Amino acid sequence: MTLIEIALIVFILGVFSLVLRTVVVTVRDNTERATARARLTYIQRQVNLYAIEQGHYPPDLDALVAAGYLPCIPEVAVGRHPPSSGVIVGSAPFAAAPVDAGGWYYYPVEGSVHIACTHRDARGVEVWKW
């Protein structure tokens, strides 16, 4: 093998690894997004069910666990934040007081649940707007 052939093989392997890395990152991001959205939808439905059955929104998400609506508060991992099941109980709607802490943001007056992240996803949408 000549030096040119070896350089060509190294170049082809480099291009292949770049393409493979892009695919892996995209799949990981899509999986992360789908998991977070599914968990968000699940929690929001349980908050609404609690409100229908109890006549008011729960004061916090721990009340859903205590009343048996959730087995536990699920973790959420998005963007630059590590996985967290932490909950911030807000005194204002998320849009009025955005928090970039990871975990969940719950506004008990409206019973709204958001992911506490102001970063944008790969599609340019702010995570909390999911």
URZI-V523038 format. One record per backbone hydrogen bond with DSSP energy under -0.5 kcal/mol. NH is the residue of the N-H (numbers start at 1). CO is the residue of the C=O. E is the energy in kcal/mol with one decimal. If there is no record, write none. Layout:
{{NH CO E} {NH CO E}}
//
This chain:
{{6 2 -2.1} {7 3 -2.4} {8 4 -2.3} {9 5 -2.2} {10 6 -2.6} {11 7 -2.4} {12 8 -2.6} {13 9 -2.6} {14 10 -2.1} {15 11 -2.5} {16 12 -2.5} {17 13 -2.4} {18 14 -2.0} {19 15 -2.4} {20 16 -2.6} {21 17 -2.4} {22 18 -2.1} {23 19 -2.2} {24 20 -2.5} {25 21 -2.6} {26 22 -2.3} {27 23 -2.5} {28 24 -2.5} {29 25 -2.6} {30 26 -2.5} {31 27 -2.4} {32 28 -2.7} {33 29 -2.5} {34 30 -2.5} {35 31 -2.5} {36 32 -2.4} {37 33 -2.6} {38 34 -2.2} {39 35 -2.4} {40 36 -2.4} {41 37 -2.5} {42 38 -2.3} {43 39 -2.5} {44 40 -2.5} {45 41 -2.4} {46 42 -2.0} {47 43 -2.4} {48 44 -2.3} {49 45 -2.5} {50 46 -2.4} {51 47 -2.3} {52 48 -2.3} {53 49 -2.6} {54 50 -3.2} {55 51 -1.8} {63 60 -0.8} {64 61 -0.7} {65 61 -1.1} {66 62 -2.7} {67 63 -2.0} {68 65 -1.2} {69 64 -2.5} {70 64 -1.4} {74 72 -0.7} {76 84 -2.3} {81 78 -2.1} {84 76 -1.8} {88 104 -2.5} {89 87 -0.6} {90 88 -0.8} {90 106 -2.8} {96 93 -1.1} {97 93 -1.2} {97 94 -0.5} {101 99 -0.6} {101 116 -0.7} {102 116 -3.5} {104 86 -3.1} {105 114 -2.9} {106 88 -3.0} {107 112 -2.6} {108 106 -0.6} {110 107 -0.8} {111 107 -1.7} {112 107 -1.5} {114 105 -2.6} {116 103 -2.0} {116 114 -0.5} {117 115 -2.4} {121 125 -2.6} {124 121 -2.1} {127 119 -2.8} {128 117 -1.3} {129 126 -1.6} {130 127 -1.9}}
//
